[in-house]
């Protein structure tokens, strides 16, 4: 993915500051040793701000992302992460979203293909990615 295409997440907005962004923008204009030092300082500052953020929000949830009853499905999570993927990952997310939506609209045994049957038609590298994402979704579903 092109660095210019990277998008900030809600966590980035919660822990970031315009001062940190200014320091990041200045990095290419410094000597290598200075870049390393300032980069470590910036990341350390972001880590500290992240720890403070979760200490101040005792329940550990970001208010902009807090789970409510209407946004707890794996499809919602996939739609939230899709803009951050590259084109191929977005295509896989689209397939997974359609499969999950189709699966939730059909009761077992109603003639629709299973996820495993549909997974078998994907190339091996996409099967591996799909399985990884499926494990993440199963883990989140158990929480």
C-alpha positions as CSV (number, residue, x, y, z in Angstrom):
1,X,0.0,0.0,0.0
2,X,1.2,3.4,-0.9
3,X,2.2,5.4,2.2
4,X,0.1,8.3,1.0
5,X,-3.0,6.0,1.1
6,X,-2.6,5.1,4.8
7,X,-5.6,6.2,6.9
8,X,-5.7,7.1,10.6
9,X,-7.8,5.0,12.9
10,X,-9.9,6.2,15.8
11,X,-7.1,5.1,18.1
12,X,-4.6,7.3,16.1
13,X,-6.9,10.3,16.6
14,X,-7.4,9.5,20.3
15,X,-3.6,9.3,21.1
16,X,-2.2,11.6,18.5
17,X,-1.5,15.3,18.6
18,X,-0.6,17.9,16.0
19,X,2.8,18.2,17.6
20,X,3.6,14.6,17.0
21,X,2.5,14.9,13.4
22,X,4.7,18.0,12.9
23,X,7.7,16.0,14.3
24,X,6.9,13.2,11.9
25,X,6.7,15.6,9.0
26,X,10.2,17.0,9.9
27,X,11.9,13.6,9.9
28,X,13.0,13.4,6.2
29,X,14.9,16.7,6.7
30,X,17.1,15.4,9.4
31,X,20.3,13.3,9.5
32,X,19.8,9.6,9.9
33,X,20.9,9.6,13.6
34,X,18.5,12.4,14.3
35,X,15.7,10.6,12.5
36,X,16.3,7.5,14.6
37,X,16.3,9.4,17.9
38,X,13.2,11.5,17.0
39,X,11.3,8.5,15.7
40,X,11.9,6.6,18.9
41,X,10.8,9.7,20.9
42,X,7.6,9.9,18.8
43,X,6.8,6.2,19.2
44,X,7.5,6.4,23.0
45,X,5.2,9.4,23.3
46,X,2.5,7.6,21.4
47,X,2.9,4.5,23.7
48,X,2.6,6.7,26.8
49,X,-0.4,8.5,25.4
50,X,-2.0,5.1,24.6
51,X,-1.4,3.9,28.2
52,X,-2.9,7.2,29.5
53,X,-5.9,6.9,27.2
54,X,-6.8,3.4,28.6
55,X,-6.1,4.5,32.2
56,X,-8.5,7.4,31.8
57,X,-11.1,5.3,30.1
58,X,-11.5,2.6,32.8
59,X,-13.7,0.3,30.8
60,X,-11.0,0.2,28.1
61,X,-13.4,1.1,25.3
62,X,-13.0,3.9,22.8
63,X,-16.2,5.8,22.9
64,X,-16.2,6.2,19.2
65,X,-15.9,2.4,18.8
66,X,-17.7,1.2,21.8
67,X,-19.7,-1.8,21.2
68,X,-23.5,-1.5,21.4
69,X,-26.1,-4.0,20.5
70,X,-26.4,-2.8,16.9
71,X,-22.6,-3.1,16.0
72,X,-21.3,-6.3,17.4
73,X,-21.3,-8.6,14.4
74,X,-18.2,-9.9,12.5
75,X,-19.7,-8.2,9.4
76,X,-19.5,-4.8,11.2
77,X,-15.9,-5.5,12.1
78,X,-15.0,-6.4,8.5
79,X,-16.7,-3.3,7.2
80,X,-14.7,-1.2,9.7
81,X,-11.3,-2.7,8.7
82,X,-11.9,-2.8,5.0
83,X,-10.8,0.8,4.2
84,X,-7.4,0.0,5.7
85,X,-6.7,-3.0,3.5
86,X,-5.0,-3.1,0.1
87,X,-7.2,-3.9,-3.0
88,X,-6.7,-7.7,-2.7
89,X,-7.5,-7.7,1.0
90,X,-10.6,-5.5,0.4
91,X,-11.7,-8.1,-2.2
92,X,-11.3,-10.9,0.3
93,X,-13.2,-8.9,2.9
94,X,-16.0,-8.4,0.4
95,X,-16.2,-12.2,-0.1
96,X,-16.2,-12.8,3.6
97,X,-18.8,-10.2,4.2
98,X,-21.1,-11.7,1.6
99,X,-20.6,-15.2,2.9
100,X,-21.3,-14.1,6.5
101,X,-24.4,-12.2,5.4
102,X,-25.6,-15.1,3.3
103,X,-25.0,-17.5,6.2
104,X,-26.9,-15.3,8.7
105,X,-29.9,-15.1,6.3
106,X,-30.1,-18.9,5.8
107,X,-30.8,-21.5,8.4
108,X,-28.4,-24.5,8.3
109,X,-29.5,-27.1,5.7
110,X,-31.4,-24.7,3.5
111,X,-29.3,-25.6,0.5
112,X,-26.7,-22.8,0.6
113,X,-23.1,-23.6,0.2
114,X,-21.0,-23.8,3.4
115,X,-18.2,-21.4,4.1
116,X,-15.8,-24.4,3.8
117,X,-17.1,-25.2,0.3
118,X,-16.7,-21.7,-0.8
119,X,-13.3,-21.4,0.8
120,X,-12.1,-24.4,-1.2
121,X,-12.4,-22.4,-4.5
122,X,-10.0,-19.7,-3.3
123,X,-6.3,-19.8,-4.1
124,X,-4.2,-21.3,-1.2
125,X,-2.8,-17.9,-0.1
126,X,-6.3,-16.4,0.1
127,X,-7.5,-19.5,2.0
128,X,-4.8,-18.9,4.6
129,X,-5.8,-15.2,5.0
130,X,-9.4,-16.2,5.2
131,X,-8.7,-18.7,7.9
132,X,-6.7,-16.2,9.9
133,X,-9.5,-13.7,9.7
134,X,-12.1,-16.4,10.6
135,X,-10.0,-17.3,13.7
136,X,-9.9,-13.6,14.7
137,X,-13.7,-13.3,14.3
138,X,-14.3,-16.5,16.2
139,X,-12.1,-15.2,19.0
140,X,-13.9,-11.9,19.1
141,X,-17.2,-13.7,19.1
142,X,-16.2,-15.6,22.2
143,X,-15.5,-12.4,24.2
